[in-house]
Amino acid sequence: SYSAQAAGAYLAAPAENKEVSGDLAESYGYADSITASEGVSAADVMVAAAIDVFGEEAFTTETAKTMLDWSDSGWVKTYFGTNASNGFFVNHATPNDGTESSFGGYNGTMITTTKVNSGDFVEFYTYQSDSYADKYTYVEAPAQAFAGASFDVTVTGVSAMNGYLYKDAAAMKAAATALQGVKLATVDATTGAVTELEGVVTNAEGKATVTLPEGGDYYLTACGSDSTSTPVIMNPTKVSVLGGTYNVTASINKDSDHTPFAMCKVSDAALFVENGTMKVRFKTSSASYKGIFMGVVADATLDKT
């Protein structure tokens, strides 16, 4: 999987399960240090992204280096048709060879020397800040939500340029701090279109409240700049929103006295989140509990009708 972004927009949408051959870069006249028999390089992946951006008819062996090019040492000097300063992550971290650098952090690898394995995610990005202060972002959100029901998200960020300081993705994410003033948006996984959520901006703790009106899979990202005018690098997280009508089979505690319901089939269920707890209003055909109740859901199974 891979993506490419520049100036707060996606050039190549986050693409999942794309096949890239280990000799793709070489077939367009480029060189890297990973032979086809050894596997796929980040350079091969970048060429695949360029083909997505420009199309096979425009991106040819004759024109490729006017759109994408790098030095012998692996520094990308032409980034999708621009000379913008740029970088890349593999699996949400700056790639390195695992050895500590005498300058601090770890010795990074270049697109020509970075091997990419099946299932890896490669992100190409540009710096928008003249001082290379751009923050790589993380959006903490529930994996599932319900259409029309609000939920909280938290946005943190870490200096992309300082990615070399961290050995892996976990260490880099642990260094992230709350970002105030950034906007939230959804990303179309097919086109890469970024749509800002109106009025949704993080507070001093990096928190914001999001409501998504319809069912489906959404990719939430931070976008724009934070309260210090530092640009952010997008990193979408998936939220599956359940919409429509559902039947719920659940073990439920009544709000009134917390007496557990026996497992029973319920219908006409309305699902919502209140203070971080999933709740349901429902009708049940249970002989003991006929009528409409409101309870706290546990061990719930949802079946869409």
Salt bridges, closest charged atoms under 4 A:
ASP52 OD2 - LYS18 NZ 3.82
GLU123 OE1 - HIS92 ND1 3.34
GLU140 OE2 - LYS173 NZ 2.66
GLU196 OE1 - LYS183 NZ 3.48
ASP217 OD2 - LYS238 NZ 3.59
ASP255 OD2 - LYS279 NZ 3.76
ASP268 OD2 - LYS283 NZ 3.56
GLU274 OE2 - LYS279 NZ 2.97
ASP303 OD2 - LYS265 NZ 3.90
